[in-house]
Amino acid sequence: MIESNITEEVVSYSLGSWNRTFGGVSAIDIASNVGITNEEAMRALELLVESGRGAINANVELYVITFDTENPKPLMPGKNVTTHIYFPDTDEIENYYYSSGLARDEFPEYKARLHKGAHQLALVYFSEEVLSRYFDHPEFYEIDDSNSGGSIHTKPDTPEGRYLYVRYGKRKQSDGKSTVTAIYKDLYVMSDEEQRYWHAHEIGEFEGVDNDPDFAKFVSRTYDGAFVDFESPLKDLEQAIEEVNSVYEDACLFSRTKNSHLRTPVENTFKSFCDCCSELYKLIGPDSLNKKLMKHFMVTKLGVNEEEFVHKESGRPLSPIQLLCLLENKLKTSNTLSESIKEVGKYRIQADHKVLEEETSDEDYVSNFLTICRELTGSLQSFFSRINEIA
């Protein structure tokens, strides 16, 4: 029979342990601190669970090593011990938070929630705009972004109050909009300022779609430790540009292969979509195209007369995009690459020369932008295959 005072000692120690580790505690640990055996502690935990005061992972086998603190040795013999891992009742954890005086410490939002019983691996949902703070400052943050999610961590010169390392996922809501999600374990180690910022973008009620393959990949990597490749149309596009540039060792068709400001829209507005197209245009637009290389290739490999590099009616030299169209024609391929670049250029003009209102829409601008990136990647790959045959 476990005495009630022992039971309360077990609960008290377990609650204190939770507030130190934000996790469960073993019956072995409880036993050594309360002054009972592991078996007695296990029985006390079973009774607590039977009375609705928590949960256990039962009969866990741990390898226990004992150290002599006064005469430590490099290797000490250990033994396998069967024990329980106890998780106190959430209501008791929250009551302890207030009765123990921890509430007076004024912890930041997500650390306070852990003190009140939130699970370290539980997900919290945010509007996608939460990412804009980091995409807007590539000088401060290293960002690895994809359709499934990614990670953000600060660079050495980032202001002290903005420190963070967070792994995030992306999940579709039932209304089709994309959200950002992160686990408490990453949220609570953020600075106070960052926790306030994320909390301001938190979504109170969340209802996700049942079929969300991108989010499923995030879950597999986060909870199962699976080696899963996240689809990233922007990275695929950058690789396709580099592949085209590899045709010649001493010259590149595209002078730019990276743009630290290039990102997918983090707001579902036409303006955000056009802004992203404007940054994309810097990679694949006329300022990046190598006119000299295109002319040289057409003259030496395709036998094109230089007179064709001049517009017949205006007498002006062909623009970089016009030269690319000519090159595609001479290669006897469709004009998908030049047409895709022109499409991006239309949105770039609106971003740079029009005042666009920040209004939401039922249109899924994130998906639209990713579709443009995929189409550009496919066009670049086809263009590379054809030009590589001749080069």
N, C-alpha and C positions, 0 to 999 in steps of 0.2 A: 504494500500500500504506500503510495507516494503522498507524503504529508503536504498540506495546502501551502505551508510556508515555503517548502522546497519548490513547489510549482510556481509560486509567485517570484521566487528568486530566479528561476529559469526564465520566466517571462521578462523580468526586469533586465537580466543580462542580455537576452536576445534583442530587446528593444534598443538597448545601448549599442549593441553590436551593429544593428541595422543602421543606426545613425553615424557609425564610423565607416561602414563599408558599402551601404546601400545594397546589401545582398543577404542571402541566407547564412545561417550559422550552424556548424556541426554539433552533434550531441557530444562529441569528443571535446570540443572547445568549451561547451557549456559545463561538462563534467569537471574539467580541470579548474574552472573558475568558481564553480558553486560548491565544490567539495564532495561530489558524488561520483559513482562509477558511470562509465559510458552506457552500460545496460540500464541503470536507473534513469539516466538522462533520456535515453530512447523511450522508455516507458512513460516518462513524464510528458514527452512531446506527443506520444500517441494519445494520451488522455486529453491533452490540449486540443488536438485535432478533432477528437470525438465530441468535444464540447463546443466546436465551432470557433476556436481561437487560433486559427492559422492553418498552415498546410505544411506537409513534409515531402521531400524526396526520400522515400523509404529504402532502407537497406543498401545504402551506397557503400562501395568498398573503397577505402582510402588507404594509402601507404603512409604509415606514421613513422617519422624519424624523431628520436629523442636526442637532444643535445645537452651536454654538460656545460653550462655557461662559464663555469670556473676553469674547466679544463677541456676546451673544445678540441675535437679531432676532425680532420678533413672528411672522413667517412665514418658514419655511425650505423650499426645494424638497425634496420627497421622491420616492420611487420605489417601485414594487411589487417585492417580492422573494419568490420561492418558497422555502419552507423547511420543515423538519419541526418538530413539537412533540413533545418526548420526555417520557415518564413512566417513571421508574426502576422496576425490579422491586421488588415489595412486600417481599420477603425482604431485599433489600439495603438498603431504606429502614429496616427494623426493626433490622438489624444496625448500621447507621450510628447509629441512635438510642442504642444501648447503647455502642458503641465510641467515639463522639465525646464522651461524657460528658453528653449532653443528659438522660439518665435521672436524673441526680443533681439536676436542677432541680425534680423533683417537680411536674410539671405536673398540673392537674386532669384528671379522667378523659378527657373527650372531646377536649381539646387534645392529651393524650398519645397518644391513638389516631391522630390526624391525623399527629403526628410519626412514628408507626409505620406509616403508609401508608394509613390509611382515606381514602376519597374524600369530599370536602367535601359532595357532593350525595347520598351514600348515606343510606338511612333507618335509623333506630334506633326500636325499638318499646317502648312502655311501657303499663303498666296504666292504665286510664282514671282511676283514683284520683289520678294525678299532678296532675290539674287542680284538685283540691279546695283545694289551698293558695291558689290565686288566686281562685277563686269565693268562698271564705270571707272574703276581704279586698278587697271592691270599693273600699275607700278607698285602697288601694295600687296597684291594677292596672286598666288599661283592657283589657277582654276583648271580642273579637268572635268569637262562637261560632256554629256551624252544624252541620248533619248531616255535612258533608264535612270540617270542621275550622275553623280560625280563627287568631287571633293574640292574643298577650298582650304588653303592654308596661307598664313601670312608670310611675307618676305621679311628679311632682316630689318629693313628700314621702315616697316609699318609702325605708325604711332602706337604707343603702348596700350591704350585703351581699346584698340581694335583687334587685339590678338584673338585668333581662333583657329581651330582645325576642326572641320566638320565634314562628314560624309553624308550626302543627301541623296534621296531618291525622287523620282517623279511619278505621279500617279494621276490617272484621269478620274475626274468626278463624274457623277451620273449626268450632269449637264454638258459633258464633253470637254470642259475646261481642265487644264493641267494644273496640278498643285505640286508643291515641294514638301518632302517629308524628311524628318531626321529623328534619330533616337535620343532619348534623354541623356544617355551616356556621353554623347558628343555635345549636347546643348549645355549641360550644367558646368562644363569646364571652360565655357566661353567667359570672357570678361563681363563684368556687370553691364557695361554699355552695350555689348553685343547681345546679351540676353534681353535687354530692354528692346533693342531693335527687332529681334526675331519675334518677341512676344507681341509687338505692335502689328505684325503681319500674320499672326496665328488665326487659323480658321476654327471657329467654335464647333460647328457640327459638320461632319464629313460623311459623304456617302459615295463610295467608289464604284466603278463599273466592275462587273464580274470578270470580263475577259480583257485583261491588260497585260500583254506579253512583256512589255518593257518593264513594268513594275515587278512582274514575276522574276525577272532577271535580277533586279535589285534585291528582292527577298532571298533568292538563292545565294547570292554573294554575301549578304549581310548576316543571315541566320544560319545558313548551311555551310558557309565557307567554300562554296563552289567556285571553280575558276570559270567565270562566265564573261564572255566578251560583250560589252555594251556597244550597241550601234551608235555611231557618231558620224552623221552625214558630213559635218564640217571637216572632220579629220580625214574622211574618205576623199573629200574634194581636194584638200591640201596634198594628199598623197598622189592623186591623179595629176595635179599640176606638176609636182616634182617628177613624176614618171615621164610626162611630156618633155620636161626640161632635160631629161637624161639622154635624149636622142643625140645631142651634141655635147661633147665634153667641155668645149671652150666657149659655149654660148647658150643662152636660155631663151626660149620663146616668151616665157613670163618672167619679168624681172623681179616680181614679188611672189613669194610662196607663203608668207605668214603675215598676219595682221592681228596684233594683240587686242584690238578693239572689236574684232569680228566675233559675233555670238548669235545665238538664236534669240528671237524676241522673248523678253521676260514679262511683257505686258501684251494682252490680246487686243492691241489697237493697230489701226492702219499706219499710224505714225511710227510706232515701234518697228513694224514690219518694214516700212520704207527706210528707216534708219539702218536697219540690219542689211538691207539690200545695198545701201550706199557704201557700207564698209566692205561688203562682198565685192562690189564693183572695183574697189581699189586693187583687188587681187587679179581679176580677170578682165578688167576694162582696158581701154586704149592706152592709158598711161603705163600699163604694165606690159603690153604687147611689144615685142621686138620687131619693128618694121624692117630693119636692116637684115635680120636673120631670115624673115619670111621672103624677102626679095631674093636673097642669095640662094635660098633653097629652090625657089621656083626657077631661077635662071640656070643653076648648075644641075639640078636633078630632074626638072620637068621641061626644060627647054623653052621657058617663057621669055618672050621678047620684053625688054624693059619699057617699051612704049605702052604696054598694057597696064603699067603702074600709074598711068595718068588718066584722069577722067576725060572721056571723049568730048563731052559737051562743055564742061567748065574749063578744061585744060589744067586743072589743079591736080596735085599728087593725091593718090588714093589715101584715105585715112587708114589707121591701123585696122579698124573693123572691116573696111572695104577690102583691104589686102587679105585679111583672114577669109572673107567670103570668096575671093578669087582663088586663094590657095585651096579651099575646100572644093571648089569647082574643078580645079586642075587635078586634084586627087581623085575626082569622080566619086566624091562622097556627098551626102546630104549636107545642108548648111545648118545642121542642128546646133553646132557649137556657137557659131556666130549669132544665130537667132536667139539662143539661150542667153548669150551675153547682152544682146539688145534688149531682151525682156527685163533683165536686171537693171539695165541702164534707164529704162522708163521709170522705174520706182525710185532710182537714185535721183533723178531730176526732181521728182516730187518732194523727196526728203530735203534736197538742198535748196530748192527754189520756191517752194510753196509753204504757206503756214497751214499745218495740218492740225486738226483738233484732236485732243486726247479723249476720244469717245470709244466706248466698248462696242462690240458687235457680236452677232451670232456667228460670224465668219471665224474660222479657226486659222488665224494668221501664222501661228507657230507651225502647224502642219503644212500650210502653203509655202512657207519659207524652206522647210526641210525638203519639200517636193522639188523646189527649184534647185536646191543643192544636189539632190540625187540625179536630176536630169542633167545638170552640168557635169557631174562626175561621169555619167554614162556617155555623154558626148565627148568628153576629154579622153576617155578610155578608147572609144571607137576611133577618134582622131589619131591617138598615139599608135594604135595597131596599124593603121594605114600608112602613116608617115614613117613608121619604123621599118616597114617593108621596103621602102624606097631608099631611106637613108643608109 
